[in-house]
Amino acid sequence: MLKFSLYPLFLSLGIFLIAYGSYLKIRSSQLSRKKALLFFGLSFLGLFGFSKLLGSLGFWITLGDFFWGPSSILGFYVLQIFYWHPWAKKQGPLGKSLLKRWALLNPAGQAIGRIGCYFAGCCYIKDGYSLSWPLLEALYLGLLCLYIATRREELPPAKLYKTYLYVALIGRFFLDFLRGDLIRGSLGVFSFPQIVCALLIICLFLDSQWRKGHNSGHEIRSRKSRRP
């Protein structure tokens, strides 16, 4: 009982680290309290909704049974890619500061949450391995956090943030080959979380390519407008 109770403790610590770190940055900016509360409120609903939706969707696609399944941490990546990142881009200097902070806080918070999964025993590694799958992902995310910390001053905030997302999703994709619990189902040799990871990586790549094209077009138009 004590071991299982550590799961919500570590999960709460991970969420608190990300939320409080974000709050401190937002509080020091000129963003109104109303907008800040709206952001955090939608973030909480999005995290809960996306996580539950992906968990249930995995059951429905792979097992043909749709019900209120377990939460999926991949919902956090969906929230970041389709809400946090676009929102931050509209906030000017504040958004850049948040992207830089999230690139460091998010993998750290996720690593702490995964330690909680170890105590819950909800995900485990395949037979024949003596490792713990949650602790393995926690270690990977912790190393990613250290890597991001070494690049914080070298990379622009948006690129730093996308580096975190790419590396985290790619790592999760390959780590899933070692996962033993198939509660979220699979299609062929790939688990449902792996399919979601692949789709999110494609979304990130397409967004980057669109922005390159958009920036190049803007630069060409600016040059033409400056011609005598």
Salt bridges, closest charged atoms under 4 A:
GLU137 OE1 - ARG114 NE 2.52
GLU153 OE1 - LYS100 NZ 3.67
GLU154 OE1 - ARG151 NE 2.85
ASP176 OD1 - ARG172 NE 2.85
ASP181 OD1 - ARG179 NE 2.87
ASP207 OD2 - LYS162 NZ 2.56
ASP207 OD2 - ARG211 NE 3.28
GLU219 OE2 - ARG223 NH2 2.57
